[in-house]
């Protein structure tokens, strides 16, 4: 069963900063805390940007 608990609690702040950075890059105004007023398109663009950045970082690490 899936859980929302972080396996590494110390990573929570880093992931939050990463999410804010990705949102900024795609022009989505995230705020601290609840962001349930975002459209699916906005939320998806933030998640998509995060995935793109993670893939790029992984590929760069392989070189």
N, C-alpha and C positions, 0 to 999 in steps of 0.2 A: 504494500500500500504506500502511495506517495505521501510525502509530508512537506510542509512549508518550513520545517526547521532547517537551519543552516548546519551543515556538517562542520564548518569552521566558523564559529560565531564572530571571530575577529575580522572576517572577510566582509561582514555586512556593510560597514562604512565604505570600504573600497568599492563594493558593488553599487552602492547608492551614488557615490561620486561618478562612477562609470556611466550609470543610467542618466544622470543629470547632464553629463558631457555629451552623450549620444543624443539626448533630447534637444540640447542646444544646437547641435550640428544640423538637425533636421527641422529646426524652427518650431518645436513644440514647447510650450511653456509649462514645465512641470513645477509643482510646488512641493515643499516638504509635507509629508503625511498623505492624506487622502487625495487621489487624483481620479476618482470615479466619474468625473464630469468630462473626461476625454472621450473622443469618439474612437471607435474601433480602428479607424484608419490612422489616427494619431498614435494610439498605443502601439499598433503594428509597425508603424514607421520607426518608433523608438527601439522596439525589439529587433527589427530588421537591421537597424544601424549598429546595434550592439553585436549582433551575430557577424556582420561584415567586418567589424573591427577585430573581433576575436579570431576569425579565419585569417585575416591579414597578419595579425601578430603571430599566429601559429606558422603560417607560410614563411614569414620573415625569419622566424626562429629556425626553420629547416635549412636555410641557405648557408 
